[in-house]
Amino acid sequence: MKSRSASPFIVALLVGTVVVRFVADTSWWRAGIAVLVAGLMLRVGWMMIGGLARPVPDPLAPGELRKVKLTYRCSICGAEVRMTVAARDDPEPPRHCLEDMDVVTPVE
């Protein structure tokens, strides 16, 4: 027969609540809420750091790039960019001056 045990997270919350209760000399409710909020903040922070640690995806194989002839213009400063190779037939416009550039070349 398999014995059931409490999850490590629940045990850590209970132990943390007891420690905070006696160290801070506060009520059980306040200690429990403080430990729960601290645990959630640590968990979210750990998840954010884990998201930054993901490796960069591998570049596309050279045969997968498609030739395109698109010209984009920045509506703010007037700079123009010509795109000759892209991963898709209809790529997203590049950004310049913190805005998406406008397509100048007619798309067929």
N, C-alpha and C positions, 0 to 999 in steps of 0.2 A: 504494500500500500504506500502511496506517495504522500509524504507529509507536506503540508502547506506552510510556507513561511512568508513573513511580510517582505515587501520589496525593500531594497536598500534605500530608496528615496524616502519612503515612509519612516524607516528607522532613523535615518539622518535627520528628518524633520522633528521627530519626537525627542531625540537626544539633543538637538540644537535648542529646542524649546525649553527643555529642562535646564540646560546650561545658561541660556539667556535669562530664564526666570530667576535663578539664584544669583547670577552675577549682577544683573541690572536691578534686582529687587523690585520687580514689577509684577503685574497680574499675569495669569496664565494666558488669557486671551491676547493681551498685547505682545507677550513673548512669542506666541504661536504665529500671530500675524507678521511680526517682524522677521521671524525665521522664514516664513513662507515667501514674503516679498524678496528677501535677500536670496533665497534659493531660485526664484524665478528670474531675478536679475542676472544671477550667475549663469543660469542655463541659457538665457537669451544671448548674453555676451559670448559664451562659449560657442553657440551656434553661429554668431556673426564672424568670429575668428575662424571657425571651421570653413565658412563660406569663402573667406579670403585665401585659404590654404589650398583650394582646388587648383589643379594644374590647368594651364592654358590648353584649349583643345588643339589637336594636331591640325596643321594647315591642310587645305584641300590638295589632292593630287594634281599635278600639272595638267593632266588630261581633263579634269573636271571644270576648269575655268573656261568661260565662254567669252568670245570676242563681242564687244559692244562698242557703239560709237555714240556716246551721249555727252552733251555739253551742259553744264550747270552754271548758273549765275547767282551770286549773292545779292539779294534784294536790298541789303543795307549799304554795302561798300562797293558793289559792282564787280568784285573779283570773279573770274571765270575759271572753271576746272573742266578738263576733258577726261572722261573715263573711257579706257580702251579695253579693259579686261575686268570681268566680274564673275562672281560665283553663280549668279542667277541671270536670266534674261532681262528681268525687270528689277534692278537693284534699288535699294533705298537711297534717297539723295544724301550726299554728304552734308555735314554741318559746317557753317562758317559764321562768325560773329554770333555764335550761340543760337542760330536759327537754321532750319533746313534750307538748302539752296533750291532755286527754281529751275526746272528743266527748260532749256532753250531749244534743244534739238527736238524736232517732232518725233514722238514715239510711235512706231508702226506695229 
